[in-house]
């Protein structure tokens, strides 16, 4: 088991995969979203099972509003396990407005 940075970046304004767990199992230990802009922005996150597509059934956050200048812990992601083939998918309401950081552990 090794600790790794799973994602650090700015989710786009169209739904996309930000963490893929193709050949290992991953456990999320920490996740935060920061909004360095002057306006509130939203974030939607899904954990999608292998072979699946993002839907209401796997949504963890729906248009979570992040105030301007705020940093918010994403406690709903902590301790989530991504089985082989699972993904974390995200979409921001405004492109390049939010910075998302996710760290965790990989196994096998």
SEFIMI-934564 format. One record per residue: residue number from 1; x, y, z of N, C-alpha, C in turn; residue in one letter. Coordinates in Angstrom, 3 decimals. Layout:
BEGIN
    k        nX        nY        nZ       caX       caY       caZ        cX        cY        cZ  r
  NUM         X         Y         Z         X         Y         Z         X         Y         Z  A
...
# end
This chain:
BEGIN
    k        nX        nY        nZ       caX       caY       caZ        cX        cY        cZ  r
    1     0.850    -1.171     0.000     0.000     0.000     0.000     0.897     1.235     0.000  X
    2     0.634     2.150    -0.927     1.432     3.372    -0.962     0.509     4.582    -1.064  X
    3     0.921     5.662    -0.395     0.149     6.907    -0.443     0.525     7.665    -1.705  X
    4    -0.494     8.209    -2.367    -0.268     8.923    -3.615    -1.226    10.093    -3.760  X
    5    -0.812    11.048    -4.567    -1.693    12.129    -4.973    -2.498    11.590    -6.149  X
    6    -3.805    11.484    -5.982    -4.644    10.899    -7.017    -5.070    11.927    -8.063  X
    7    -5.250    13.173    -7.628    -5.652    14.224    -8.563    -5.331    15.585    -7.968  X
    8    -4.812    16.458    -8.790    -4.626    17.862    -8.433    -4.831    18.647    -9.721  X
    9    -5.896    19.416    -9.768    -6.166    20.155   -10.985    -7.493    20.878   -10.929  X
   10    -7.911    21.343   -12.078    -9.155    22.092   -12.203   -10.124    21.327   -13.099  X
   11   -11.205    20.825   -12.502   -12.187    20.110   -13.310   -12.774    21.020   -14.390  X
   12   -13.083    20.443   -15.508   -13.639    21.182   -16.630   -15.133    21.428   -16.415  X
   13   -15.733    22.189   -17.309   -17.169    22.431   -17.228   -17.968    21.400   -18.018  X
   14   -17.316    20.292   -18.383   -18.022    19.130   -18.917   -17.544    17.907   -18.131  X
   15   -18.458    16.995   -17.894   -18.164    15.828   -17.062   -16.989    15.044   -17.624  X
   16   -16.031    14.709   -16.746   -14.870    13.936   -17.161   -14.267    13.152   -16.015  X
   17   -13.481    12.152   -16.355   -12.801    11.321   -15.360   -11.604    12.074   -14.805  X
   18   -11.515    12.140   -13.478   -10.360    12.782   -12.846    -9.488    11.775   -12.108  X
   19   -10.055    10.646   -11.700    -9.282     9.567   -11.072    -9.759     8.258   -11.699  X
   20    -8.817     7.477   -12.194    -9.135     6.161   -12.747    -8.419     5.102   -11.927  X
   21    -9.085     4.002   -11.739    -8.533     2.924   -10.930    -8.487     1.644   -11.756  X
   22    -7.820     1.712   -12.895    -7.856     0.623   -13.869    -7.294    -0.692   -13.343  X
   23    -6.095    -0.651   -12.782    -5.441    -1.915   -12.441    -5.143    -2.082   -10.956  X
   24    -5.620    -1.148   -10.122    -5.413    -1.230    -8.677    -6.684    -0.787    -7.955  X
   25    -6.746    -1.107    -6.671    -7.799    -0.590    -5.816    -7.259     0.660    -5.136  X
   26    -8.081     1.692    -5.050    -7.653     2.943    -4.427    -8.618     3.307    -3.300  X
   27    -8.065     3.871    -2.220    -8.862     4.396    -1.124    -8.538     5.874    -0.979  X
   28    -9.565     6.694    -0.932    -9.376     8.142    -0.811    -9.214     8.507     0.657  X
   29    -8.138     9.216     0.975    -7.863     9.630     2.350    -8.223    11.087     2.613  X
   30    -8.100    11.937     1.601    -8.376    13.360     1.787    -8.785    13.970     0.459  X
   31    -9.684    14.964     0.521   -10.095    15.665    -0.681   -10.545    17.070    -0.303  X
   32   -10.077    18.056    -1.049   -10.489    19.443    -0.816   -10.735    20.121    -2.155  X
   33   -11.598    21.123    -2.110   -11.835    21.959    -3.273   -11.644    23.407    -2.841  X
   34   -10.937    24.147    -3.664   -10.625    25.547    -3.383   -11.164    26.400    -4.528  X
   35   -11.761    27.536    -4.184   -12.245    28.470    -5.193   -11.467    29.778    -5.058  X
   36   -10.421    29.964    -5.857    -9.615    31.175    -5.760   -10.199    32.369    -6.528  X
   37   -11.371    32.171    -7.119   -11.957    33.244    -7.924   -12.786    34.203    -7.064  X
   38   -13.329    35.222    -7.698   -14.128    36.241    -7.012   -15.619    35.918    -7.016  X
   39   -16.015    34.771    -7.581   -17.425    34.385    -7.643   -17.599    32.951    -7.162  X
   40   -18.759    32.649    -6.597   -19.070    31.277    -6.196   -19.079    30.379    -7.434  X
   41   -18.733    29.112    -7.235   -18.742    28.131    -8.320   -19.249    26.807    -7.777  X
   42   -19.731    25.938    -8.658   -20.288    24.660    -8.220   -19.450    23.486    -8.700  X
   43   -19.571    22.379    -7.967   -18.860    21.142    -8.279   -19.810    19.967    -8.117  X
   44   -19.818    19.064    -9.085   -20.566    17.814    -9.008   -19.571    16.675    -9.144  X
   45   -19.686    15.671    -8.252   -18.759    14.523    -8.237   -19.527    13.209    -8.213  X
   46   -19.001    12.230    -8.940   -19.552    10.878    -8.984   -18.436     9.876    -8.715  X
   47   -18.791     8.750    -8.093   -17.921     7.565    -8.098   -18.643     6.539    -8.948  X
   48   -18.033     6.179   -10.074   -18.672     5.338   -11.080   -18.018     3.965   -11.083  X
   49   -18.832     2.934   -10.963   -18.330     1.557   -10.974   -17.767     1.202   -12.344  X
   50   -16.920     0.198   -12.372   -16.306    -0.272   -13.612   -17.366    -0.543   -14.670  X
   51   -17.178     0.033   -15.840   -18.096    -0.185   -16.945   -19.353     0.655   -16.899  X
   52   -19.507     1.448   -15.836   -20.719     2.248   -15.685   -20.570     3.646   -16.252  X
   53   -21.656     4.393   -16.174   -21.652     5.793   -16.571   -22.195     6.620   -15.413  X
   54   -21.753     7.855   -15.333   -22.186     8.742   -14.252   -23.700     8.931   -14.308  X
   55   -24.332     8.823   -13.129   -25.786     8.979   -13.043   -26.146     9.468   -11.644  X
   56   -27.398     9.723   -11.429   -27.870    10.156   -10.108   -27.572     9.095    -9.048  X
   57   -27.509     7.841    -9.445   -27.297     6.740    -8.496   -25.891     6.710    -7.909  X
   58   -24.912     7.332    -8.572   -23.541     7.289    -8.060   -22.987     8.686    -7.753  X
   59   -23.877     9.643    -7.625   -23.471    11.029    -7.378   -23.204    11.231    -5.889  X
   60   -22.030    11.783    -5.558   -21.694    12.102    -4.170   -21.996    13.561    -3.831  X
   61   -21.738    14.438    -4.780   -22.005    15.871    -4.601   -22.734    16.370    -5.837  X
   62   -23.821    17.100    -5.610   -24.587    17.679    -6.715   -24.539    19.196    -6.623  X
   63   -23.836    19.797    -7.551   -23.726    21.252    -7.617   -23.415    21.878    -6.254  X
   64   -22.402    21.305    -5.611   -21.915    21.846    -4.338   -21.406    23.256    -4.589  X
   65   -21.975    24.232    -3.899   -21.558    25.622    -4.089   -20.339    25.917    -3.220  X
   66   -19.300    26.418    -3.847   -18.071    26.782    -3.151   -17.931    28.300    -3.260  X
   67   -18.025    28.980    -2.139   -17.954    30.439    -2.131   -16.628    30.952    -2.663  X
   68   -16.638    32.161    -3.160   -15.416    32.818    -3.629   -14.393    32.845    -2.502  X
   69   -13.171    32.450    -2.802   -12.086    32.473    -1.822   -12.116    31.369    -0.789  X
   70   -13.067    30.448    -0.888   -13.219    29.401     0.138   -12.477    28.125    -0.236  X
   71   -12.092    27.374     0.794   -11.577    26.018     0.650   -12.481    25.115     1.469  X
   72   -12.968    24.040     0.854   -13.956    23.169     1.478   -13.444    21.731     1.489  X
   73   -13.445    21.063     2.661   -13.093    19.637     2.679   -14.251    18.825     2.097  X
   74   -13.929    17.840     1.297   -14.947    16.975     0.697   -15.016    15.675     1.489  X
   75   -15.608    15.741     2.659   -15.613    14.608     3.580   -16.388    13.414     3.039  X
   76   -17.297    13.633     2.100   -18.032    12.524     1.497   -17.161    11.614     0.646  X
   77   -16.001    12.099     0.241   -15.064    11.268    -0.529   -14.128    10.449     0.360  X
   78   -13.908    10.928     1.581   -12.944    10.286     2.480   -13.405     8.865     2.822  X
   79   -12.485     7.945     2.704   -12.666     6.513     2.954   -13.468     5.801     1.872  X
   80   -13.767     6.488     0.771   -14.407     5.802    -0.347   -13.368     4.908    -1.016  X
   81   -13.799     3.730    -1.400   -12.912     2.765    -2.049   -13.269     2.670    -3.521  X
   82   -12.268     2.780    -4.367   -12.459     2.625    -5.808   -11.953     1.243    -6.203  X
   83   -12.867     0.370    -6.546   -12.476    -0.967    -7.004   -11.816    -0.849    -8.369  X
   84   -11.171    -1.909    -8.796   -10.536    -1.915   -10.119   -11.572    -1.521   -11.179  X
   85   -11.194    -0.574   -12.009   -12.064    -0.122   -13.080   -12.987     1.031   -12.719  X
   86   -13.088     1.356   -11.437   -13.949     2.468   -11.014   -13.275     3.805   -11.310  X
   87   -14.075     4.860   -11.378   -13.542     6.201   -11.627   -14.226     7.220   -10.724  X
   88   -13.523     8.323   -10.510   -14.142     9.519    -9.949   -14.320    10.464   -11.124  X
   89   -15.534    10.959   -11.300   -15.820    11.885   -12.390   -16.338    13.184   -11.815  X
   90   -15.962    14.293   -12.448   -16.300    15.616   -11.927   -16.698    16.562   -13.042  X
   91   -17.482    17.556   -12.659   -17.817    18.661   -13.552   -17.954    19.915   -12.698  X
   92   -17.351    20.988   -13.154   -17.461    22.280   -12.484   -18.492    23.126   -13.234  X
   93   -19.233    23.945   -12.497   -20.202    24.825   -13.127   -19.533    25.886   -13.984  X
   94   -18.296    26.219   -13.632   -17.520    27.217   -14.367   -16.127    26.647   -14.603  X
   95   -15.712    26.585   -15.853   -14.388    26.048   -16.176   -13.294    26.869   -15.511  X
   96   -12.275    26.202   -15.006   -11.079    26.818   -14.416   -11.355    27.656   -13.171  X
   97   -12.508    27.451   -12.530   -12.810    28.223   -11.329   -12.366    27.501   -10.057  X
   98   -12.395    26.186   -10.059   -12.132    25.416    -8.851   -10.849    24.611    -8.978  X
   99   -10.150    24.456    -7.867    -8.975    23.598    -7.797    -9.299    22.455    -6.848  X
  100    -9.181    21.239    -7.337    -9.544    20.044    -6.593    -8.288    19.219    -6.321  X
  101    -8.149    18.756    -5.082    -7.009    17.914    -4.702    -7.543    16.677    -3.997  X
  102    -7.114    15.512    -4.470    -7.536    14.237    -3.884    -6.298    13.382    -3.664  X
  103    -6.131    12.873    -2.447    -5.020    11.963    -2.170    -5.545    10.687    -1.540  X
  104    -4.733     9.645    -1.622    -5.180     8.380    -1.078    -4.110     7.314    -1.131  X
  105    -4.563     6.056    -1.124    -3.674     4.902    -1.109    -4.035     3.962    -2.257  X
  106    -3.029     3.279    -2.752    -3.264     2.262    -3.777    -2.905     0.892    -3.200  X
  107    -3.623    -0.120    -3.680    -3.372    -1.487    -3.268    -3.402    -2.377    -4.494  X
  108    -2.396    -3.205    -4.607    -2.319    -4.236    -5.604    -2.424    -3.814    -6.990  X
# end
